[in-house]
Amino acid sequence: MARLTDYLCELVELLGHPDSVHFDSVTEGSACLNTHIDDSYYQHVVHRVREAGQNVGPKRAIKAYKRLASLMEEDRVDGILRTDDAQILQFPKVKSSAAPLVVIKQGSVQGRLYIVGGKDDTVPVRLEGANGETLLCEADTHLAEELGKLLFKHVRVHGKGEWQSRPHGGWRLKKMFIHSYEKLEKSNLKGTVDRIKRAGGMLWDDQEDPHATIHELRS
């Protein structure tokens, strides 16, 4: 369900005109998402979609197209957009490759907490990542009760996660069981620098050659 939501969110951005494009149904079979478009905006939507596939047009539509293509590549599926009698857009075909590697390890993720709920001893927890992706997590009832007080806040959670390799490098979190967390405080650059100064650290004025010191630290 969460993964389907990721697809629908990007599809909304790709099609545009949210007041005139309506979710209709899901056809049985290969997750065919059906939409109904008001007649007055039909050609606008078709034009927008075709342009996005050619990397032209509104930036939000292009970004949504690329995100949909990325989701399909990660899930190793193909996709098209079509009307009843014609194909509008073909997403890039997924190249045959080895199955993604899955590992279990301790890790951390952060994002905006927007769901804490459930009736079982293991409680579903959902975070929205920096790119709008859904981060699937779980927690015991005690920790979930504490997290519930931070709903719609930004948090960093730590725990044992199931991570899947991405086709072009990096890892995607599939699921994490949270062991601990911390609330993230919003701060501007000036406030952050002030806190660093108050915490102490290296005093550049005391260095004979600050530039040489920086070069040495970076090497």
LINWO-V839482 format. One record per pair of residues at least 12 apart in sequence whose ideal C-beta (glycine too) atoms are under 7 Angstrom apart, sorted by the first residue. I is the first residue (numbers start at 1). J is the second residue. If there is no record, write none. Layout:
# LINWO-V839482
I & J
I & J
This chain:
# LINWO-V839482
2 & 126
2 & 134
2 & 136
5 & 134
6 & 71
6 & 133
6 & 134
7 & 68
7 & 71
8 & 33
9 & 132
10 & 64
10 & 67
10 & 68
11 & 33
11 & 68
13 & 60
13 & 61
13 & 64
14 & 49
14 & 52
14 & 61
14 & 64
14 & 65
14 & 68
15 & 35
15 & 45
15 & 49
16 & 45
16 & 48
16 & 61
17 & 41
17 & 44
17 & 45
20 & 37
20 & 38
20 & 40
20 & 41
21 & 35
21 & 37
21 & 45
22 & 35
22 & 36
23 & 35
24 & 36
46 & 88
48 & 61
49 & 81
49 & 88
49 & 89
50 & 88
50 & 89
52 & 65
53 & 65
53 & 89
68 & 91
69 & 91
69 & 92
72 & 91
72 & 94
73 & 94
73 & 167
74 & 166
74 & 167
74 & 172
76 & 94
77 & 94
78 & 91
78 & 93
78 & 94
79 & 91
97 & 167
100 & 164
100 & 165
101 & 165
102 & 162
102 & 164
103 & 163
104 & 160
104 & 162
105 & 161
105 & 163
106 & 160
107 & 161
107 & 163
108 & 156
108 & 157
108 & 158
109 & 127
109 & 135
109 & 157
109 & 173
109 & 176
110 & 154
110 & 155
110 & 156
110 & 184
111 & 127
111 & 128
111 & 129
111 & 130
111 & 135
111 & 154
112 & 127
112 & 128
112 & 152
112 & 154
113 & 127
113 & 147
113 & 150
113 & 151
113 & 152
113 & 153
113 & 155
114 & 126
114 & 128
114 & 152
116 & 144
116 & 147
116 & 148
116 & 151
121 & 140
121 & 141
122 & 138
122 & 140
123 & 138
123 & 139
123 & 141
123 & 144
124 & 138
125 & 137
125 & 138
125 & 139
125 & 144
125 & 147
125 & 178
135 & 173
136 & 174
136 & 175
137 & 157
137 & 176
137 & 178
138 & 175
138 & 177
138 & 178
139 & 178
143 & 178
147 & 181
150 & 183
153 & 183
154 & 184
155 & 181
155 & 182
155 & 183
155 & 184
156 & 181
156 & 182
156 & 184
157 & 176
157 & 178
157 & 181
158 & 179
158 & 180
158 & 181
159 & 176
159 & 177
159 & 178
159 & 179
160 & 176
160 & 177
161 & 173
161 & 175
161 & 176
162 & 174
162 & 175
